[in-house]
Every structure is written in C-alpha cells, then in structure tokens.
Amino acid sequence: MVLAGTELYRDLGHINNIILIYILIVKIMVKYPTKHTIVQLQLRFHPYTLKLATQSLTTILK
C-alpha cells in the first residue's frame, strides 16, 4: 500500500512538472524557437517527464 502511494505521488510529481514544462516550452518558443530549447529543458527536468510532456504536447498541437 505504501509503495502504491509513493508511485502515485511520483506520477503526480510528473504531471506537475509536465504542466511547468508546457509553460516553459511556450515561453521559450515565443522568445527563440530553436533546438536549444530542448537542451535547456533536458538539463532542468527528468528525461521521462520531458518525454511525456513533449509527446502530449505534440498530440495537442496536431
């Protein structure tokens, strides 16, 4: 039960980070839309979270 709780908490943390990444991506894309953006984000966030965010973002933008 405790394990499931931490799993959920970690997922919620990912969701929270994804929202932050969305905001960052949009802000940075407006300023300078280059590949440099992705590098900057990779330095700040967990790769898995970034992958989820970019996947769902591309889905939304389609």
C-alpha positions as CSV (number, residue, x, y, z in Angstrom):
1,M,0.0,0.0,0.0
2,V,2.8,2.4,0.9
3,L,4.6,1.5,-2.4
4,A,1.4,2.3,-4.4
5,G,1.2,5.6,-2.5
6,T,4.7,6.6,-3.5
7,E,4.1,5.5,-7.0
8,L,1.1,7.8,-7.2
9,Y,2.9,10.6,-5.6
10,R,5.7,10.3,-8.2
11,D,3.2,10.3,-11.0
12,L,1.6,13.4,-9.6
13,G,5.1,15.0,-9.5
14,H,5.5,14.1,-13.2
15,I,2.1,15.7,-14.0
16,N,3.1,18.8,-12.1
17,N,6.4,19.0,-13.9
18,I,4.7,18.4,-17.3
19,I,2.5,21.5,-16.6
20,L,5.6,23.5,-15.8
21,I,7.3,22.2,-18.9
22,Y,4.3,23.3,-21.0
23,I,4.6,26.8,-19.7
24,L,8.3,26.8,-20.2
25,I,8.1,25.4,-23.7
26,V,5.6,28.0,-24.7
27,K,7.5,30.9,-23.1
28,I,10.8,29.8,-24.7
29,M,9.2,29.0,-28.1
30,V,7.9,32.6,-28.2
31,K,11.3,34.0,-27.3
32,Y,13.5,31.9,-29.6
33,P,12.2,28.8,-31.3
34,T,15.3,26.7,-31.7
35,K,16.6,23.2,-30.8
36,H,18.4,24.9,-27.9
37,T,15.1,24.9,-26.1
38,I,15.0,21.1,-25.8
39,V,18.6,21.0,-24.5
40,Q,17.7,23.6,-21.8
41,L,14.7,21.6,-20.7
42,Q,16.6,18.4,-20.6
43,L,19.1,19.9,-18.2
44,R,16.3,21.0,-15.9
45,F,13.9,18.1,-15.9
46,H,13.9,14.3,-15.6
47,P,14.1,12.8,-19.1
48,Y,11.0,10.6,-18.6
49,T,8.9,13.6,-17.6
50,L,10.2,15.6,-20.6
51,K,9.4,12.7,-23.0
52,L,5.8,12.6,-21.6
53,A,5.4,16.4,-21.9
54,T,6.7,16.5,-25.5
55,Q,4.6,13.6,-26.5
56,S,1.4,15.0,-25.1
57,L,2.3,18.5,-26.4
58,T,2.8,17.2,-30.0
59,T,-0.6,15.4,-29.6
60,I,-2.3,18.6,-28.6
61,L,-0.6,20.6,-31.4
62,K,-1.7,18.0,-34.1
